[in-house]
């Protein structure tokens, strides 16, 4: 069930990469993230404009024109899914050949 939520959130975030969302901007609120030091932070707001993350933090101002996504209870990750990646595929193939 958690995997389905994560997949749903990734797909939802991918849909906001459209040109329309990039112009107005997107605010993802109440997100759960892991920062660069490995510490889990909750109730975080992520501001994206033109497909680029502009700010990450708590209590960030949100413009009225922005599309707001409430990520309550969900993880937001950066670059977690690489659709064209081959990591792990070669290793699995090698272990099956032996």
Secondary structure as the mmCIF struct_conf table of DSSP 4:
data_model
#
loop_
_struct_conf.conf_type_id
_struct_conf.id
_struct_conf.beg_label_comp_id
_struct_conf.beg_label_asym_id
_struct_conf.beg_label_seq_id
_struct_conf.end_label_comp_id
_struct_conf.end_label_asym_id
_struct_conf.end_label_seq_id
HELX_RH_AL_P HELX_RH_AL_P1 UNK A 2 UNK A 15
TURN_TY1_P TURN_TY1_P1 UNK A 16 UNK A 17
BEND BEND1 UNK A 18 UNK A 18
HELX_RH_AL_P HELX_RH_AL_P2 UNK A 19 UNK A 24
STRN STRN1 UNK A 26 UNK A 34
TURN_TY1_P TURN_TY1_P2 UNK A 36 UNK A 37
BEND BEND2 UNK A 38 UNK A 38
STRN STRN2 UNK A 40 UNK A 49
TURN_TY1_P TURN_TY1_P3 UNK A 50 UNK A 51
STRN STRN3 UNK A 52 UNK A 57
BEND BEND3 UNK A 58 UNK A 59
TURN_TY1_P TURN_TY1_P4 UNK A 64 UNK A 65
BEND BEND4 UNK A 66 UNK A 66
STRN STRN4 UNK A 67 UNK A 70
TURN_TY1_P TURN_TY1_P5 UNK A 72 UNK A 73
STRN STRN5 UNK A 75 UNK A 75
BEND BEND5 UNK A 78 UNK A 79
TURN_TY1_P TURN_TY1_P6 UNK A 83 UNK A 84
TURN_TY1_P TURN_TY1_P7 UNK A 87 UNK A 88
HELX_RH_AL_P HELX_RH_AL_P3 UNK A 89 UNK A 97
#
